[in-house]
Amino acid sequence: MADLTPLTAIGEFALIRRLQAGISTRQPGTVLGIGDDAAIIRPTVGAEQVMTTDLLVEGIHFDLSFCPLRHLGYKAVAVNVSDVAAMNALPTQLVVGISAGPRFTVEAIEELYAGMRLACEAYNVDLVGGDTTASRGGLTLAVTVLGEAPAGTLARRSGGKPTDLLCVSGDLGAAFLGLQVLEREKQAFLADPDTQPELANYEYIVQRQLRPEARLDIVHELRELGVQPTSMIDISDGLASEVLHLCAASGTGARVFTEFLPLANPTLEAAAEFNLDPITCALNGGEDYELLFTVPVTDHEKIKNHPDITIIGHLTDKTDGANLVTKAGQAVPLQAQGWTSF
C-alpha cells in the first residue's frame, strides 16, 4: 500500500490546489470559480435564485465505519441539491466547507472530493469554492448550493390548497432499512472482526442509504408536462413529518392512503426480515430524498400515468386535520416520529 500523506505535510493551500485539480465549470452563470477570494456568479435574466445549506457531522449524520468517503462526498452534494429540487428549481453552483481531524490524510480528503465531483457532474452544478480547516475531532462538511428557476415557477411549502392532489416521487422506506442492514453488519463486525459483511442481497436499500439521488429528473419532467406544483418539500425526515410541514405551511389538512404508499420489493423483504411494518418505515424512516408535492386536481390527467409519480392522497380543509387512512377506511391522525436534529 502506498504511503498516505498527513494533512500537516502539505498545508491548506497545497491541499486546495490538489482538490482544485480536475474541477471544471459548466454553468453559463459561473464567471469565476475556485482560486480567488470569492466566486463570481452572474444570475440568469428573468430567473429567481434559491440558496440552501446543510451541515453533516460525523457520528450524527454519517458513520465512516460503513460509509465510504466517496459515497459520503456524493451524498453531501445530493442532499443539498435535493433541497433545491424541492423548490422546483435547478442547482447552479455550490461551495463546500470541510473540517477534518488529524486521522484524515490528504488521500482521504481527495477521495471525499472525488465523490463530490461525480455528483456535480451528475447534477450539472459547479463547485466554485469553500474552505478547509483542521478539527480536534472528526469530519464535518458544510455544503451551500445556489439554484434558480424561471420567475414565478418556484414552489414553496405554503401554496397547497384543499383538494390538491398529494404526490410523491419514487418509493419510500428503503434508505431506513438500508441503515438497519448496515448497523447490523457493523455490530457483527465489532463482535467478530473476521466477519465479512453480508450485503449481496441488500444492494438496492443499502445504495439508497449510502448514495441517494436528488430527484432533479422530476423537476424537469413536471416542466415538460406543463405541471406547476402548488407546494413541494423533499423527504429527508420521513413522509409523515413532511406532510405535516406542508399542511402547517399551507394551512390545510390532508388524507394519506396507506394502500397507495409506494414500496419497492427489496424494502418489503427487508422489513419482513427485521420484523418491521413497511408502512411505518415509509412514514417515519427518512433519508429517502424523494419529492413530496401537491398539484391541482385538474392536473390529474397529466400525471396519472407517470411511472415514477404516485398520488398518495389529497389536501383537505384545515379543520379536518392530517390523517392516515388505512386500507379498511379508518382515519387516524398522522404523527411524525422521524429524524430530529436535537
C-alpha positions in Angstrom: 0.0 0.0 0.0 1.3 3.4 -0.9 2.3 5.7 1.9 -0.5 8.1 3.0 0.1 11.8 3.4 -0.8 13.6 6.6 -2.7 16.8 6.0 0.0 18.6 8.0 2.6 17.6 5.5 1.3 19.8 2.7 -0.7 22.5 4.4 -4.0 24.2 3.5 -3.1 25.9 0.2 -1.4 22.9 -1.3 -4.4 20.8 -0.3 -6.7 23.3 -2.0 -4.6 23.2 -5.2 -4.8 19.4 -5.2 -8.5 19.3 -4.7 -9.0 22.0 -7.3 -7.3 19.9 -10.0 -9.8 18.4 -12.4 -12.7 20.7 -11.3 -14.3 22.4 -14.3 -17.2 24.7 -14.6 -20.2 24.1 -16.9 -22.9 26.7 -15.8 -23.0 29.8 -18.0 -23.6 31.9 -14.9 -20.3 30.9 -13.4 -17.9 33.8 -14.2 -15.1 32.8 -11.8 -14.8 29.6 -9.7 -12.2 28.3 -7.3 -9.0 30.3 -7.0 -9.9 33.8 -5.8 -11.2 35.2 -2.5 -14.8 34.7 -3.7 -16.5 33.2 -6.7 -18.3 35.4 -9.2 -21.8 34.4 -10.2 -24.0 36.0 -12.9 -27.7 35.4 -12.3 -29.8 34.5 -15.3 -32.1 37.3 -16.5 -35.7 36.5 -15.7 -34.8 33.9 -13.1 -35.2 33.8 -9.3 -32.4 32.3 -7.2 -32.6 30.0 -4.2 -30.0 29.1 -1.7 -29.7 26.2 0.8 -27.1 24.9 3.2 -26.6 21.7 5.1 -24.2 20.6 7.8 -23.1 16.9 8.0 -21.3 15.9 11.2 -19.5 12.6 11.7 -21.2 10.5 14.4 -24.5 12.4 13.9 -25.3 12.3 10.2 -22.9 9.6 9.0 -20.8 6.7 10.2 -17.5 6.2 8.4 -17.2 2.6 9.6 -19.6 1.7 6.8 -19.9 4.8 4.7 -17.1 5.1 2.1 -15.7 8.6 1.7 -16.5 8.8 -2.0 -20.2 7.9 -1.3 -20.2 10.5 1.5 -19.0 13.2 -0.8 -21.6 12.3 -3.4 -24.4 12.2 -0.7 -23.3 15.6 0.8 -23.9 17.2 -2.6 -27.1 15.2 -3.4 -28.9 16.1 -0.2 -28.4 19.8 -0.8 -29.4 19.5 -4.4 -32.5 17.8 -3.2 -33.4 20.9 -1.2 -33.1 23.0 -4.4 -35.2 20.5 -6.3 -37.8 20.8 -3.6 -38.2 24.4 -4.6 -38.9 23.3 -8.2 -35.5 24.8 -9.1 -32.3 23.5 -10.7 -28.9 23.8 -9.0 -26.2 26.1 -10.5 -23.2 26.5 -8.1 -22.1 25.1 -4.7 -19.4 25.8 -2.1 -18.1 23.3 0.4 -16.5 23.7 3.8 -14.5 20.8 5.4 -13.2 20.4 8.9 -11.1 17.3 9.3 -9.4 15.8 12.3 -5.8 14.5 12.4 -6.6 11.0 11.4 -7.6 12.1 7.9 -5.0 12.0 5.2 -4.6 14.0 2.0 -5.7 11.0 0.1 -8.8 10.6 2.2 -9.9 14.2 1.5 -9.2 13.7 -2.2 -11.5 10.6 -2.1 -14.2 12.7 -0.5 -13.9 15.3 -3.2 -13.9 12.7 -5.9 -17.5 11.8 -4.8 -18.4 15.5 -4.8 -17.1 15.9 -8.3 -19.1 12.9 -9.5 -22.3 14.4 -8.0 -21.5 17.8 -9.6 -21.2 16.2 -13.0 -24.5 14.2 -12.4 -26.4 17.3 -11.4 -24.7 19.8 -13.7 -23.7 22.1 -10.8 -20.4 24.0 -10.5 -18.2 23.6 -7.4 -16.9 27.2 -7.1 -15.3 27.4 -3.7 -15.3 26.7 0.0 -12.9 26.3 2.9 -10.8 23.7 4.7 -9.7 23.7 8.3 -8.3 21.4 11.0 -10.5 19.9 13.6 -9.8 18.4 17.1 -12.5 15.8 16.4 -13.9 14.0 13.4 -15.1 15.2 10.0 -17.7 17.9 9.4 -19.0 19.0 6.0 -20.9 22.2 5.2 -22.4 22.5 1.7 -24.2 25.5 0.3 -25.9 25.3 -3.0 -27.4 28.0 -5.3 -30.1 27.3 -7.7 -32.5 29.1 -10.0 -35.8 28.8 -11.7 -37.8 31.0 -14.2 -39.6 33.8 -12.3 -43.0 32.7 -11.0 -42.2 28.9 -11.1 -40.7 28.3 -7.6 -42.7 26.0 -5.3 -43.0 26.8 -1.7 -44.4 24.7 1.1 -47.2 27.2 1.6 -49.0 27.0 -1.7 -51.2 23.9 -1.2 -55.0 24.2 -1.4 -57.7 21.9 -0.2 -58.5 19.2 -2.9 -54.9 19.5 -4.3 -53.5 16.0 -5.1 -50.7 14.8 -2.8 -48.0 13.2 -4.8 -44.6 11.5 -4.2 -41.8 10.5 -6.4 -40.1 7.1 -6.4 -40.5 4.8 -3.4 -40.2 5.2 0.3 -38.6 3.4 3.3 -35.7 1.9 1.5 -33.0 4.2 3.0 -34.1 3.5 6.6 -34.0 -0.3 6.0 -30.6 0.1 4.3 -29.4 1.7 7.5 -30.7 -1.2 9.6 -28.7 -3.6 7.5 -25.5 -1.6 7.8 -25.9 -1.2 11.5 -26.5 -4.9 11.9 -23.4 -5.7 9.9 -21.4 -3.2 11.9 -22.4 -4.9 15.2 -21.5 -8.3 13.7 -18.0 -7.0 12.7 -17.4 -5.4 16.2 -18.3 -8.8 17.8 -16.0 -10.7 15.4 -13.6 -8.6 13.2 -13.1 -11.7 10.9 -16.7 -11.5 9.9 -17.3 -10.4 6.3 -20.4 -8.1 5.7 -23.3 -9.8 4.1 -24.7 -7.2 1.7 -25.2 -9.0 -1.5 -29.0 -9.3 -1.0 -29.5 -5.7 0.1 -27.9 -3.8 -2.8 -30.9 -1.6 -3.5 -31.7 -0.5 0.0 -28.0 0.0 1.0 -27.5 2.1 -2.1 -30.5 4.2 -1.1 -28.9 4.9 2.3 -25.3 5.5 1.2 -25.7 7.2 -2.1 -29.2 8.7 -2.5 -30.1 10.7 -5.6 -31.7 14.1 -5.8 -34.8 14.0 -8.0 -34.0 16.7 -10.5 -35.5 14.4 -13.1 -38.9 15.0 -11.6 -38.4 18.8 -11.8 -37.5 18.6 -15.5 -40.4 16.2 -16.2 -43.0 18.3 -14.4 -41.9 21.3 -16.5 -42.2 19.2 -19.7 -45.7 18.1 -18.7 -46.8 21.6 -18.0 -47.4 20.9 -14.3 -46.7 23.6 -11.8 -46.6 22.2 -8.2 -48.6 24.2 -5.7 -46.3 23.2 -2.8 -43.3 21.0 -2.5 -40.8 19.5 0.0 -38.2 16.8 -0.1 -38.5 13.7 2.1 -35.5 13.8 4.4 -37.1 13.3 7.8 -39.9 10.9 6.9 -43.1 11.2 4.9 -45.3 11.9 7.9 -43.2 14.8 9.0 -43.1 16.3 5.6 -46.8 16.0 5.0 -47.3 17.8 8.3 -44.9 20.5 7.3 -46.8 21.1 4.0 -50.1 21.2 5.9 -48.8 23.7 8.5 -47.3 26.0 5.9 -50.3 25.8 3.6 -53.0 26.0 6.3 -54.6 22.7 5.2 -55.3 19.2 6.4 -54.5 16.0 4.4 -55.6 12.5 3.8 -52.8 10.0 3.1 -53.9 6.5 2.0 -51.7 3.6 3.2 -52.6 1.4 0.2 -51.1 3.9 -2.2 -47.7 4.4 -0.5 -45.0 3.3 -3.0 -42.9 0.5 -1.5 -40.2 -1.4 -3.5 -39.9 -5.2 -3.2 -36.5 -5.0 -1.6 -38.0 -2.7 1.1 -40.8 -5.1 1.8 -38.5 -8.1 2.0 -36.1 -6.3 4.4 -39.0 -5.0 6.5 -40.2 -8.6 6.9 -36.7 -9.8 7.9 -36.4 -7.1 10.5 -40.0 -7.6 11.7 -40.8 -4.0 10.9 -44.0 -2.6 9.5 -43.1 -1.3 6.0 -45.8 1.4 6.3 -44.1 2.7 9.4 -40.7 2.6 7.6 -42.2 4.7 4.8 -43.8 7.2 7.1 -41.0 7.7 9.6 -37.8 6.3 8.2 -36.4 9.4 6.5 -33.4 9.9 4.1 -35.4 8.9 1.0 -34.8 12.3 -0.6 -37.8 11.8 -2.8 -40.1 14.8 -3.6 -43.5 15.3 -1.9 -45.6 17.8 -3.8 -49.1 18.9 -4.5 -50.8 19.7 -7.8 -54.3 21.0 -8.7 -56.8 18.2 -9.2 -57.2 19.4 -12.8 -53.6 18.1 -13.5 -54.6 14.6 -12.7 -54.7 13.5 -16.3 -51.1 14.9 -16.9 -49.5 12.8 -14.1 -51.7 9.8 -13.5 -49.6 7.6 -15.9 -46.2 8.8 -14.9 -44.2 5.7 -13.9 -42.3 7.4 -11.1 -45.0 9.6 -9.5 -47.6 8.2 -7.1 -50.7 10.0 -6.0 -50.9 9.1 -2.3 -53.8 11.3 -1.2 -55.0 14.9 -1.2 -55.1 18.0 0.9 -58.3 18.9 2.8 -59.7 21.7 4.8 -57.5 22.5 7.9 -60.4 21.6 10.2 -60.3 18.0 9.0 -56.7 17.6 10.3 -54.0 15.5 8.7 -55.0 11.8 8.7 -53.7 8.5 7.6 -56.4 6.4 6.0 -56.0 2.6 6.4 -57.0 0.0 3.8 -60.1 -0.6 5.9 -61.1 3.0 5.6 -60.2 4.0 9.1 -58.7 7.5 9.5 -56.1 8.0 12.2 -54.2 11.3 13.0 -50.9 11.4 11.2 -48.0 11.7 13.6 -44.3 12.5 12.9 -41.8 10.1 14.5 -38.9 10.5 12.2 -35.5 12.2 12.5 -35.0 15.3 14.7 -31.8 17.2 14.8 -31.6 17.7 18.6 
